[in-house]
Amino acid sequence: MRFYQYLPYFKQNGIAVEVAPLFGDDYIHDLYSGKGKRPTVVLRAYFRRIKDLLRFRHFNLVWIEKELFPFLPAWGESLVNAFGIPYVVDYDDAIFHNYDLHPNKLVRFLLRNKINNIMKQAAVVVVGNSYLGERAYHAGAKRIELIPTVVDIKRYRVIPKLDRSPFTIGWIGSPGTSKYIHLIKPALSDVCKNGNAKVLLVGAGSIMLNDVPVEVKPWAEESEVEDIQTFDVGVMPLPDEPWERGKCGYKLIQYMACGKPVVASPVGVNQEIVDHGINGFLARDVAEWVAALKQLRDNASLKQEMGYAGRRKVEEQYCIQVTAPRLVDIMRSVAKH
């Protein structure tokens, strides 16, 4: 979502792109099937990246997602600079906390300033929210551009929910982030009691919420929009902790693109995406989560009004149709000619 979906726009604007991912589909499959990281797969990926690194001098610009070699010093980025090739680095997560807050003292000592060094050497640091931008500023980045993680608005349609199924509280994500749902379990239990509502989780994997009526569906790119269209409200609970402050609120944008009102924890960029009382609610504790969800459950006109407000905001600020021209301009402004 941070780069691949822009490839057609780059091509239309005369920018030729060669993609060189660190890991392949086999790594992703292992990660989401619970097999973990196979050392042989990781080792092959690093050797492939070294070969790619030696080719970088033939390009006008290198775009880096986060870092070249995770858990190694920023030697690769320094070599790109030595080649005289400008690079842009993009962040949609607070990965610097993988190092400066790592439980291992040696990792903290050796790598705590790694991401700062990468940011400082970059021609441009592109960030998905102001928390990440603040880090880049203090790292001494030459230029910082804030581009949120966005959707292609053409993929998302507002389809009114006409069936008579129970009020559906929806969430979309991955098994790694489904732990956040437990933060609002008491609220979900209250709102769903007596059959007044149900919870639909897309991509959560195996999860137990005891007395909460839950349906879990696997995530698929082909069906994610259709799944969100069956929600009545989309939720994004988060704890107010360093890693979570760096998140970019993508699921909120997906909900809003489908014309769904949202309820979210007031953490990080959520506070910028959600206009409290206009396109959704920010809820700090269980009582506020219960009040927000019940208000949307019991007031169909409010639910519709907030949903439309959210859709308008996505059309104005959080879609590729708005951000693609900016990204093209950034690339052209720093590419070596």
RODO-2510 file (C-alpha; in nm, 4 decimals, decimal comma):
residues 337
     n   res          X          Y          Z
     1     m     0,0000     0,0000     0,0000
     2     r     0,2956     0,2323     0,0532
     3     f     0,4519     0,1656    -0,2854
     4     y     0,3208    -0,1161    -0,5039
     5     q    -0,0169     0,0439    -0,5666
     6     y     0,1624     0,3494    -0,7092
     7     l     0,3491     0,1561    -0,9798
     8     p     0,0894     0,2211    -1,2551
     9     y     0,1044     0,5962    -1,1817
    10     f     0,4832     0,5961    -1,2058
    11     k     0,4632     0,4205    -1,5418
    12     q     0,2051     0,6705    -1,6680
    13     n     0,4436     0,9513    -1,5735
    14     g     0,7458     0,8054    -1,7488
    15     i     0,9180     0,6629    -1,4400
    16     a     1,0566     0,3122    -1,4930
    17     v     1,0630     0,1063    -1,1732
    18     e     1,2403    -0,2168    -1,0879
    19     v     1,1109    -0,3853    -0,7738
    20     a     1,3540    -0,5797    -0,5534
    21     p     1,1761    -0,7172    -0,2439
    22     l     1,3850    -0,8464     0,0452
    23     f     1,1605    -1,1458     0,1101
    24     g     0,9465    -1,3474    -0,1267
    25     d     0,6028    -1,5028    -0,0955
    26     d     0,7465    -1,8088     0,0807
    27     y     0,8554    -1,5921     0,3739
    28     i     0,5145    -1,4262     0,3995
    29     h     0,3400    -1,7631     0,3835
    30     d     0,5555    -1,8975     0,6671
    31     l     0,5004    -1,5843     0,8737
    32     y     0,1203    -1,5969     0,8573
    33     s     0,0944    -1,9745     0,8890
    34     g     0,2812    -1,9644     1,2198
    35     k     0,5973    -2,1388     1,0963
    36     g     0,8163    -1,8450     1,1877
    37     k     1,1315    -1,7305     1,0093
    38     r     1,3359    -2,0087     0,8514
    39     p     1,7086    -1,9162     0,8716
    40     t     1,7757    -2,0452     0,5207
    41     v     1,5039    -1,8215     0,3727
    42     v     1,6384    -1,5170     0,5580
    43     l     1,9973    -1,5921     0,4584
    44     r     1,9063    -1,6257     0,0895
    45     a     1,7140    -1,2990     0,1105
    46     y     2,0140    -1,1126     0,2525
    47     f     2,2484    -1,2478    -0,0177
    48     r     1,9952    -1,1464    -0,2833
    49     r     1,9817    -0,7985    -0,1335
    50     i     2,3634    -0,7711    -0,1469
    51     k     2,3511    -0,8520    -0,5197
    52     d     2,0806    -0,5879    -0,5675
    53     l     2,2854    -0,3357    -0,3727
    54     l     2,5741    -0,3694    -0,6168
    55     r     2,3398    -0,2764    -0,9025
    56     f     2,2040     0,0380    -0,7395
    57     r     2,4674     0,2607    -0,9026
    58     h     2,2896     0,2127    -1,2367
    59     f     1,9707     0,3813    -1,1148
    60     n     1,8697     0,7468    -1,0789
    61     l     1,7019     0,6922    -0,7438
    62     v     1,6663     0,4177    -0,4843
    63     w     1,3449     0,3941    -0,2827
    64     i     1,3920     0,2039     0,0419
    65     e     1,1151     0,0601     0,2543
    66     k     1,2328     0,1196     0,6113
    67     e     1,5863    -0,0272     0,5851
    68     l     1,7992    -0,2425     0,3559
    69     f     1,9185    -0,5039     0,6074
    70     p     1,7065    -0,5537     0,9216
    71     f     1,9100    -0,6034     1,2401
    72     l     2,2374    -0,5081     1,0725
    73     p     2,4033    -0,1636     1,0822
    74     a     2,3206     0,0917     0,8105
    75     w     2,6174    -0,0067     0,5936
    76     g     2,3992    -0,0645     0,2882
    77     e     2,2468     0,2816     0,2999
    78     s     2,5932     0,4338     0,3472
    79     l     2,7154     0,2469     0,0389
    80     v     2,4274     0,3844    -0,1695
    81     n     2,5361     0,7329    -0,0633
    82     a     2,8968     0,6476    -0,1520
    83     f     2,7770     0,5559    -0,5023
    84     g     2,6371     0,9090    -0,5300
    85     i     2,2834     0,7758    -0,5769
    86     p     2,0116     0,9599    -0,3804
    87     y     1,7707     0,7462    -0,1818
    88     v     1,4250     0,8026    -0,0407
    89     v     1,3290     0,6038     0,2687
    90     d     0,9677     0,5380     0,3643
    91     y     0,8207     0,4602     0,7077
    92     d     0,4693     0,3554     0,8029
    93     d     0,5709     0,1929     1,1322
    94     a     0,7899     0,3001     1,4228
    95     i     1,0537     0,0387     1,3412
    96     f     1,3175     0,2425     1,5247
    97     h     1,1568     0,0989     1,8379
    98     n     1,2635    -0,2469     1,7190
    99     y     1,6096    -0,1294     1,8202
   100     d     1,5965     0,1466     2,0807
   101     l     1,3353    -0,0425     2,2867
   102     h     1,4644    -0,3946     2,2164
   103     p     1,4804    -0,6161     2,5286
   104     n     1,8380    -0,7214     2,4418
   105     k     2,0935    -0,4682     2,5723
   106     l     2,3433    -0,5518     2,2979
   107     v     2,0884    -0,4801     2,0236
   108     r     1,9994    -0,1502     2,1903
   109     f     2,3660    -0,0536     2,2197
   110     l     2,4644    -0,1439     1,8635
   111     l     2,1535    -0,0402     1,6693
   112     r     1,9614     0,2185     1,8714
   113     n     2,0704     0,4971     1,6320
   114     k     2,0520     0,2939     1,3105
   115     i     1,7232     0,4359     1,1792
   116     n     1,8309     0,7877     1,2773
   117     n     2,1410     0,7445     1,0607
   118     i     1,9353     0,6146     0,7679
   119     m     1,6982     0,9099     0,7973
   120     k     1,9856     1,1589     0,8190
   121     q     2,1525     1,0244     0,5032
   122     a     1,8302     1,0116     0,2966
   123     a     1,7499     1,2678     0,0294
   124     v     1,3895     1,2513     0,1525
   125     v     1,2213     1,0731     0,4425
   126     v     0,8587     0,9904     0,3621
   127     v     0,6448     0,9187     0,6696
   128     g     0,2902     0,8030     0,7187
   129     n     0,2158     1,0188     1,0242
   130     s     0,3489     1,3007     1,2397
   131     y     0,4909     1,0675     1,5087
   132     l     0,7279     0,9207     1,2505
   133     g     0,7917     1,2668     1,1086
   134     e     0,8959     1,3953     1,4502
   135     r     1,1507     1,1163     1,4766
   136     a     1,2897     1,2055     1,1338
   137     y     1,3144     1,5719     1,2361
   138     h     1,5130     1,4930     1,5506
   139     a     1,7332     1,2545     1,3490
   140     g     1,8377     1,5485     1,1318
   141     a     1,6611     1,4464     0,8100
   142     k     1,7250     1,6877     0,5218
   143     r     1,3677     1,6760     0,3965
   144     i     1,0520     1,5174     0,5402
   145     e     0,7313     1,4514     0,3476
   146     l     0,4137     1,3256     0,5165
   147     i     0,2101     1,0969     0,2921
   148     p    -0,0550     0,8869     0,4669
   149     t    -0,1216     0,5255     0,3816
   150     v    -0,4142     0,5497     0,1401
   151     v    -0,6641     0,3508    -0,0643
   152     d    -0,7510     0,3538    -0,4315
   153     i    -1,0950     0,5097    -0,4021
   154     k    -1,2046     0,3369    -0,7240
   155     r    -1,1885    -0,0002    -0,5440
   156     y    -1,4184     0,1125    -0,2635
   157     r    -1,7910     0,1680    -0,3057
   158     v    -2,0501     0,2832    -0,0561
   159     i    -2,3230     0,0188    -0,0499
   160     p    -2,6000     0,0678     0,2083
   161     k    -2,6518    -0,2386     0,4253
   162     l    -3,0090    -0,3461     0,3600
   163     d    -3,0261    -0,6882     0,5245
   164     r    -3,1815    -0,7394     0,8665
   165     s    -2,8831    -0,9129     1,0239
   166     p    -2,7713    -0,7934     1,3683
   167     f    -2,5699    -0,4755     1,4033
   168     t    -2,2211    -0,5779     1,2879
   169     i    -1,9085    -0,4457     1,4573
   170     g    -1,6241    -0,5082     1,2138
   171     w    -1,2464    -0,5258     1,2322
   172     i    -0,9899    -0,6074     0,9618
   173     g    -0,6248    -0,6882     1,0188
   174     s    -0,3826    -0,9758     1,0710
   175     p    -0,3215    -1,2444     1,3345
   176     g    -0,0344    -1,0323     1,4659
   177     t    -0,2615    -0,7368     1,5443
   178     s    -0,5722    -0,9260     1,6596
   179     k    -0,4441    -0,9006     2,0188
   180     y    -0,5756    -0,5432     2,0253
   181     i    -0,9338    -0,6676     2,0017
   182     h    -0,9061    -0,7995     2,3565
   183     l    -0,8727    -0,4402     2,4778
   184     i    -1,2422    -0,3836     2,4043
   185     k    -1,3771    -0,7297     2,4859
   186     p    -1,5838    -0,6022     2,7840
   187     a    -1,7395    -0,3350     2,5609
   188     l    -1,8152    -0,5863     2,2853
   189     s    -1,9743    -0,8206     2,5380
   190     d    -2,1989    -0,5427     2,6672
   191     v    -2,3081    -0,4164     2,3247
   192     c    -2,3688    -0,7664     2,1858
   193     k    -2,5642    -0,9109     2,4770
   194     n    -2,9201    -1,0279     2,4116
   195     g    -2,8389    -1,0733     2,0425
   196     n    -2,8394    -0,7006     1,9685
   197     a    -2,5095    -0,7100     1,7783
   198     k    -2,2315    -0,9370     1,6562
   199     v    -1,8611    -0,9050     1,5791
   200     l    -1,7032    -0,9831     1,2419
   201     l    -1,3245    -1,0173     1,2352
   202     v    -1,1462    -1,0364     0,9003
   203     g    -0,7939    -1,1788     0,9041
   204     a    -0,7719    -1,2243     1,2814
   205     g    -0,6801    -1,5920     1,2730
   206     s    -0,7628    -1,8014     1,5778
   207     i    -0,9137    -1,5869     1,8527
   208     m    -1,1362    -1,6506     2,1540
   209     l    -1,3675    -1,3856     2,2982
   210     n    -1,5805    -1,6200     2,5112
   211     d    -1,9304    -1,4708     2,5480
   212     v    -1,9010    -1,2409     2,2446
   213     p    -2,0762    -1,3641     1,9257
   214     v    -1,7873    -1,3653     1,6772
   215     e    -1,7486    -1,4623     1,3142
   216     v    -1,3922    -1,4859     1,1815
   217     k    -1,3240    -1,4716     0,8092
   218     p    -0,9874    -1,5156     0,6368
   219     w    -0,8440    -1,2064     0,4735
   220     a    -0,8146    -1,1994     0,0953
   221     e    -0,7332    -0,9061    -0,1285
   222     e    -1,0181    -1,0001    -0,3607
   223     s    -1,2825    -0,9936    -0,0863
   224     e    -1,1610    -0,7373     0,1698
   225     v    -1,3744    -0,4522     0,0363
   226     e    -1,6827    -0,6712     0,0129
   227     d    -1,6253    -0,7869     0,3716
   228     i    -1,6008    -0,4290     0,5009
   229     q    -1,9209    -0,3418     0,3178
   230     t    -2,1030    -0,5863     0,5492
   231     f    -1,9938    -0,3909     0,8592
   232     d    -2,2154    -0,1386     1,0330
   233     v    -1,9171     0,0173     1,2089
   234     g    -1,5416    -0,0351     1,1874
   235     v    -1,3254    -0,0397     1,5000
   236     m    -0,9569     0,0143     1,5755
   237     p    -0,8628    -0,0341     1,9419
   238     l    -0,5003     0,0357     2,0369
   239     p    -0,2989     0,0760     2,3581
   240     d    -0,1230     0,4111     2,3975
   241     e     0,2309     0,2755     2,3630
   242     p     0,5343     0,3735     2,1500
   243     w     0,4926     0,1169     1,8703
   244     e     0,1212     0,1844     1,8356
   245     r     0,1751     0,5618     1,8126
   246     g     0,3610     0,4955     1,4896
   247     k     0,0726     0,3165     1,3168
   248     c    -0,0900     0,4797     1,0155
   249     g    -0,4586     0,3971     1,0702
   250     y    -0,5030     0,2158     0,7390
   251     k    -0,8007     0,0095     0,8552
   252     l    -0,9834     0,3283     0,9580
   253     i    -0,9330     0,4657     0,6087
   254     q    -1,0646     0,1416     0,4579
   255     y    -1,3776     0,1554     0,6750
   256     m    -1,4390     0,5196     0,5903
   257     a    -1,3852     0,4595     0,2186
   258     c    -1,6755     0,2145     0,2353
   259     g    -1,8918     0,4763     0,4054
   260     k    -1,8744     0,3191     0,7510
   261     p    -1,8561     0,5172     1,0751
   262     v    -1,5591     0,4326     1,2951
   263     v    -1,4717     0,4003     1,6612
   264     a    -1,1053     0,4115     1,7560
   265     s    -0,8673     0,4599     2,0443
   266     p    -0,7269     0,8163     2,0550
   267     v    -0,3725     0,6972     1,9848
   268     g    -0,1326     0,8454     1,7323
   269     v    -0,2696     0,9207     1,3876
   270     n    -0,6164     0,7943     1,4833
   271     q    -0,6722     1,1370     1,6342
   272     e    -0,6129     1,2988     1,2950
   273     i    -0,8175     1,0557     1,0893
   274     v    -1,1210     1,0460     1,3181
   275     d    -1,3114     1,3715     1,3576
   276     h    -1,4855     1,2950     1,6857
   277     g    -1,8622     1,3241     1,6515
   278     i    -1,8419     1,3806     1,2742
   279     n    -1,7157     1,0637     1,1038
   280     g    -1,6918     0,8520     1,4156
   281     f    -1,5894     0,8474     1,7800
   282     l    -1,2653     0,8376     1,9761
   283     a    -1,3087     0,6156     2,2820
   284     r    -1,0638     0,6149     2,5736
   285     d    -1,2109     0,3508     2,8025
   286     v    -1,4691     0,0739     2,8131
   287     a    -1,7522     0,3109     2,9047
   288     e    -1,6793     0,5345     2,6044
   289     w    -1,6525     0,2337     2,3713
   290     v    -1,9905     0,1059     2,4918
   291     a    -2,1533     0,4473     2,4562
   292     a    -2,0156     0,5027     2,1047
   293     l    -2,1101     0,1595     1,9728
   294     k    -2,4594     0,1718     2,1247
   295     q    -2,5207     0,5170     1,9843
   296     l    -2,4368     0,3937     1,6339
   297     r    -2,6335     0,0725     1,6849
   298     d    -2,9465     0,2559     1,7932
   299     n    -2,9361     0,5567     1,5584
   300     a    -2,9453     0,4596     1,1914
   301     s    -2,9433     0,8180     1,0645
   302     l    -2,6339     0,9059     1,2707
   303     k    -2,4600     0,5939     1,1423
   304     q    -2,5331     0,6934     0,7826
   305     e    -2,4377     1,0583     0,8337
   306     m    -2,1036     0,9689     0,9911
   307     g    -2,0360     0,7122     0,7204
   308     y    -2,0833     0,9672     0,4441
   309     a    -1,8632     1,2176     0,6288
   310     g    -1,5879     0,9582     0,6472
   311     r    -1,6145     0,8816     0,2781
   312     r    -1,5802     1,2507     0,1939
   313     k    -1,2664     1,2804     0,4047
   314     v    -1,1071     0,9824     0,2293
   315     e    -1,1888     1,1328    -0,1095
   316     e    -1,0269     1,4609    -0,0055
   317     q    -0,7208     1,3395     0,1861
   318     y    -0,6683     0,9633     0,2007
   319     c    -0,6811     0,8228    -0,1523
   320     i    -0,4142     0,7493    -0,4102
   321     q    -0,5808     0,9916    -0,6495
   322     v    -0,4633     1,2711    -0,4162
   323     t    -0,1263     1,1352    -0,3041
   324     a     0,0091     0,9839    -0,6291
   325     p     0,0912     1,3218    -0,7934
   326     r     0,2765     1,4258    -0,4764
   327     l     0,4804     1,1068    -0,4735
   328     v     0,5716     1,1448    -0,8406
   329     d     0,6857     1,5030    -0,7742
   330     i     0,9003     1,3883    -0,4809
   331     m     1,0736     1,1231    -0,6877
   332     r     1,1434     1,3608    -0,9752
   333     s     1,2721     1,6333    -0,7458
   334     v     1,5517     1,4204    -0,5966
   335     a     1,6381     1,1715    -0,8742
   336     k     1,9887     1,1927    -1,0174
   337     h     1,9803     1,3240    -1,3747
***
